[in-house]
């Protein structure tokens, strides 16, 4: 009953876009500002903590976008994880969803593996406050500083889509923390896109990519983080490293392309205040939406793709 109602919410039908739903709160997902520092820019809520680099909003509209992103990735890879942990999950282990956001992945996994315990951790309070499976809980923490778990206590760490959330040193620190809390033999799994370069992109998307690269690098972030996952994991001490990459269509080739395009549109709308600093013409809503429409047409014309990679690795049994 619980999961079917949640699934219905994720798959809800209608003609309104996420952007148009922005004024109303999601029925199952609320957000608390208690104890949090945030500010509003053009009607969007952003984290305002000095030690948080995440540049996307942390409001209900962003939560809805992350739900879509989850479905797109699940369709593209035809699964929720690649690490060889199915038997362990069935028997029961403690799993961390690092940077969990609205916890779409954790909820699905908790439903599939009721013997395991899933803990979502995030810097912002964007996860469900009331309705949740009995084997899911949440904690607010900065994953780049210290995870609130004992050393050698976790069976599996899942972490993805932090290319615009952590700089190089913070990403390395998050992996070191994951290594610390994992039990010997436990697994970590990472997933990141290459937003540094799109495959077969048109001129409009190429311009956006160039601006995104410059913005992320100015913050010490790595636009092509997916190309460095194996190296980061090896440097921390992980072994048995495996990676799988896929080209995800954007606005073409079926449902995956449709979902990723909608995700891209909402991401660009979230970035609008930043993009408009370099191009004041984009401050005008009509101009900005025309810009997005042009990009969508080019994605179809050029058959644009984005590369997404998932890497998993194991903590050695003997240290």
C-alpha positions in Angstrom: 0.0 0.0 0.0 2.7 2.4 1.0 5.0 1.8 -2.0 2.1 1.7 -4.5 0.9 5.2 -3.4 4.5 6.5 -3.6 4.9 5.0 -7.0 1.7 6.6 -8.2 3.0 10.0 -7.0 6.3 9.5 -8.9 4.5 8.5 -12.1 1.6 11.0 -11.7 0.1 12.0 -15.1 -0.9 15.5 -16.2 0.0 18.2 -18.6 1.7 20.5 -16.1 5.5 20.6 -16.1 7.5 20.6 -12.9 8.1 24.3 -13.5 4.4 24.9 -13.5 3.9 22.9 -10.4 6.5 25.0 -8.6 3.9 27.1 -6.7 2.4 24.0 -4.9 4.1 21.7 -2.5 4.4 18.0 -3.3 1.8 16.0 -1.5 4.1 13.4 0.0 7.3 15.4 0.4 7.6 18.4 2.6 10.7 20.4 3.6 11.6 21.8 6.9 13.7 25.0 7.3 14.1 24.4 11.0 17.8 24.7 11.9 18.7 25.3 8.2 20.2 28.4 6.6 18.7 29.2 3.1 17.8 32.0 0.8 15.3 32.6 -2.0 16.4 33.6 -5.5 13.7 34.2 -8.1 11.3 32.1 -6.1 13.6 29.2 -5.6 15.1 28.0 -2.3 18.9 27.5 -2.1 21.1 26.4 0.8 22.9 29.4 2.2 25.5 27.6 4.4 29.0 28.9 3.8 30.5 25.4 3.8 28.0 24.0 1.2 28.9 24.2 -2.5 25.8 22.6 -3.9 24.6 25.1 -6.5 21.1 23.7 -7.2 18.0 24.5 -5.2 16.7 22.4 -2.3 13.0 23.0 -2.7 10.0 20.8 -3.8 10.5 21.6 -7.4 14.1 20.3 -7.2 12.9 17.2 -5.4 10.5 16.4 -8.2 13.3 16.9 -10.7 15.4 14.4 -8.8 12.6 11.9 -8.9 12.6 12.1 -12.7 16.3 11.8 -12.8 16.1 8.6 -10.8 13.6 7.1 -13.2 15.7 8.0 -16.2 18.8 6.3 -14.7 16.9 3.2 -13.7 15.5 2.9 -17.3 18.9 3.5 -18.8 20.8 1.0 -16.7 17.7 -1.3 -16.1 18.5 -1.6 -12.4 19.1 0.4 -9.2 22.6 -0.8 -8.5 25.5 -2.7 -10.2 27.6 -3.9 -7.2 27.5 -7.6 -6.5 25.6 -7.2 -3.3 22.2 -8.8 -4.0 22.7 -11.7 -1.6 23.9 -9.4 1.2 20.9 -7.1 0.7 18.5 -10.1 0.9 20.2 -11.3 4.1 20.3 -7.8 5.6 23.0 -5.1 5.8 23.1 -1.4 6.7 23.2 0.8 3.6 24.0 4.5 3.3 22.5 6.6 0.6 25.1 9.4 0.6 23.6 12.7 -0.7 20.2 11.1 -0.8 18.1 14.1 -1.8 14.4 13.2 -1.7 15.3 9.5 -1.2 13.7 8.0 -4.3 16.5 5.4 -4.6 16.5 4.6 -0.9 12.7 4.1 -0.9 12.8 1.7 -3.8 15.6 -0.3 -2.4 14.0 -0.5 1.1 10.9 -1.9 -0.5 12.9 -4.4 -2.5 15.1 -5.5 0.4 13.1 -5.3 3.6 15.8 -7.1 5.7 18.3 -4.3 5.1 18.4 -1.0 6.8 18.7 2.2 4.7 20.0 5.5 6.0 19.8 8.6 3.8 22.2 11.4 4.6 22.1 14.9 3.0 23.2 18.4 3.8 19.6 19.7 3.3 16.4 18.6 4.8 14.7 17.5 1.6 13.8 13.9 2.4 10.3 12.7 3.5 9.4 13.7 7.1 6.4 11.4 7.7 5.7 8.7 5.1 8.5 6.2 4.8 9.2 2.5 4.8 10.0 1.1 8.3 13.5 0.2 7.3 14.5 3.8 6.2 15.8 6.6 8.3 17.6 9.9 7.7 20.3 12.1 9.1 21.5 15.6 8.2 25.2 15.8 7.8 28.0 17.1 5.5 29.3 14.0 3.8 32.5 15.8 2.9 33.3 16.2 6.7 32.3 13.2 8.7 29.6 10.5 8.4 27.8 9.9 11.7 28.6 6.2 11.7 31.2 4.0 13.4 34.2 2.7 11.5 33.7 -0.7 9.8 29.9 -0.7 10.4 28.3 -0.3 6.9 27.8 -2.9 4.2 27.2 -0.7 1.2 27.5 3.0 0.4 25.6 4.5 -2.6 26.5 8.0 -3.8 25.7 9.7 -7.1 25.1 13.0 -8.9 27.4 15.2 -6.8 29.3 16.7 -9.7 27.7 20.1 -8.9 27.8 19.5 -5.2 31.4 18.8 -4.2 34.7 20.2 -5.2 37.7 17.9 -5.8 39.0 17.9 -2.1 35.4 17.5 -0.8 34.7 14.6 -3.1 38.0 12.9 -2.1 37.0 13.5 1.6 33.6 11.9 1.0 35.2 8.7 -0.4 37.7 8.5 2.5 34.7 8.7 4.9 32.9 6.0 3.0 36.0 3.9 3.2 36.2 4.4 6.9 32.6 3.4 7.7 32.5 0.4 5.3 33.1 -3.0 6.8 36.0 -4.9 5.2 34.6 -6.4 2.1 31.8 -3.8 1.8 31.1 -2.0 -1.4 30.8 1.6 -2.6 28.9 2.6 -5.7 29.2 6.0 -7.5 27.3 7.4 -10.4 28.1 10.7 -12.2 27.4 12.3 -15.6 30.0 14.0 -17.9 28.6 17.5 -18.0 31.9 18.7 -19.4 31.1 17.5 -22.9 27.9 16.3 -24.6 27.9 13.8 -27.5 26.7 15.3 -30.8 25.4 18.4 -29.2 24.2 21.4 -31.2 25.7 24.9 -31.0 23.3 26.1 -28.3 24.0 23.2 -26.0 27.7 23.6 -26.7 27.6 27.1 -25.4 25.7 26.0 -22.3 28.3 23.3 -21.7 31.1 25.8 -22.0 29.5 28.1 -19.5 28.8 25.2 -17.1 32.4 24.1 -17.3 33.7 27.5 -16.5 31.3 27.9 -13.6 32.0 24.5 -12.0 35.8 24.8 -12.4 35.7 28.3 -10.8 34.3 26.5 -7.8 36.9 23.8 -7.8 34.5 21.2 -9.2 35.2 18.6 -11.9 32.7 18.7 -14.9 33.9 15.4 -16.3 34.0 13.7 -12.8 32.8 10.5 -14.3 36.2 10.1 -16.1 38.0 10.2 -12.8 35.9 7.9 -10.6 38.2 4.9 -10.9 41.3 6.9 -10.1 39.7 8.5 -7.0 38.6 5.1 -5.7 42.0 3.5 -6.3 43.8 6.4 -4.5 41.6 6.0 -1.4 42.4 2.3 -1.2 39.4 0.5 -2.8 40.0 -2.6 -4.9 38.0 -4.7 -7.4 37.0 -1.5 -9.2 34.5 -1.8 -12.1 32.9 0.9 -14.2 30.0 0.9 -16.7 29.2 3.9 -18.9 26.2 4.5 -21.0 25.2 7.2 -23.5 21.8 8.6 -22.4 19.8 10.3 -25.2 18.5 13.8 -24.6 15.0 14.6 -26.0 14.9 11.6 -28.4 14.9 7.8 -28.6 12.0 7.1 -26.3 11.2 7.4 -22.6 14.8 7.7 -21.3 15.5 10.6 -23.6 12.2 12.3 -22.7 12.9 12.0 -19.0 16.5 13.2 -19.3 15.4 16.2 -21.4 12.8 17.2 -18.8 15.5 16.9 -16.1 17.8 19.0 -18.2 15.1 21.7 -18.7 14.5 22.0 -14.9 18.3 22.0 -14.3 18.7 24.9 -16.6 15.8 26.8 -15.0 17.5 26.3 -11.7 20.7 27.7 -13.1 19.0 30.7 -14.7 20.2 33.2 -12.0 23.8 32.2 -12.6 23.5 32.0 -16.3 21.9 35.4 -16.5 24.9 37.0 -14.8 27.0 36.3 -17.9 24.2 36.9 -20.4 21.8 39.5 -19.1 19.3 38.9 -22.0 18.5 35.6 -20.3 17.0 37.4 -17.4 13.9 37.8 -19.5 11.7 34.8 -19.0 10.4 34.7 -22.6 14.0 34.9 -24.0 15.2 32.2 -21.6 12.3 29.8 -22.5 13.0 30.4 -26.2 16.7 29.5 -25.5 15.5 26.2 -23.9 13.2 25.5 -26.8 16.0 26.0 -29.3 18.2 23.6 -27.3 15.5 21.0 -27.3 15.1 21.2 -31.1 18.9 20.9 -31.5 19.0 17.8 -29.3 16.5 16.1 -31.7 18.3 17.4 -34.8 21.8 16.3 -33.7 20.7 13.3 -31.6 22.5 14.6 -28.5 23.6 12.3 -25.7 25.2 12.6 -22.3 27.7 10.1 -20.9 26.8 8.7 -17.5 29.0 6.3 -15.6 28.6 4.0 -12.6 31.6 2.7 -10.8 31.7 0.3 -7.8 34.5 -0.9 -5.7 35.3 -3.0 -2.6 37.0 -2.3 0.7 39.8 -4.8 1.2 39.0 -7.7 3.6 42.4 -7.3 5.2 44.0 -3.9 5.9 
